[in-house]
């Protein structure tokens, strides 16, 4: 029970991803369509908004102010997320055995930082979650510029985002919830509630992440695998692109961590840079992948699922090391 209590999120991923894919493959396209209509097209956006509100509500505003006064870690994390990560993925594209998977790998590398998990895992590792929250907002605010630019150069395909619609989505799912979370903290009783139940808030946020992952597996990945009108892909191409996603994520995280050390950032800031600099958001990734169609969706789902597994383990190791470093001072 202690092991399950500590690793419940990983267990949830192991169960929900294959379950979602299996259910999605067995249902008819009409059934999937009816489910999507019943849930609504903005269900994921609402969930992200809830997560961002919870993370901001439990965030110490003094920490947020410090990150604004000393923006070095935020700027460096954004450079890693938008500048370095695509450069790592680019040379791996020729190794892919399916064009759709190659495009999907680059999509995963060029979308912004995840809108929820970066702050959750930064806090779990004992890092400065104010940095990760600012990186989330900044990279998502710039996605209209950098994601199409990278893909138009690397994939040699031109396309346009509905900038106004994306801006409205970002304002609703990130800026407004984060602002409301901080405003609610101005009420003393509610601020104390956030302090007393900070761990519970993190559990609720992680649960919402699991719902988003299951939804993508069930409504997107499963139906595409079951679609007989598409050419089949073998196991080897899937394993190659999955390994590529892991390599890109780990390389970006390692460089972010070591770069932060060279730049003289504190341990808490380096944790935030490593997490937010290497993580990628699933909702925007799915939006871009749908533009290309085919199997471009799968690398984004693989990257997101892999980063959740990897970063859960990494965050636990970081938290343990942080406790060890502080124990002599107690």
Buried (B, 14 or more C-beta within 10 A) or exposed (E): EEEEEEBBBBEBBEEBBEBBBBBBBEBEEEEBEEBBEEEEEEBBBBBBBBBBBBBBBBBBBEBBEBBEEEEBBBEBBBBBBBEBBBBBBBEBBEBBBBBBBBBBBBBBBBBBBBBBBBBBBBBBBBBBBBBBBBBBBBBBBBBBEBBBEBBEEBBEEEEEBEEEEBBEBBEBBBBBBBBBBBEBBEEEEEBEBBEEEBEEBBBEBBBBBBBBBBBBBBBBBBBBBBEEEEEEBEEEBBEBBBBBBBEBBBBBBEBBBEBBEEEEBEBBBBBBBBBBBBBBBBBBBBBBBEBBEBBBBBBBBBBBBBBBBBBBEBBBEBBEEBEEEEEEEE
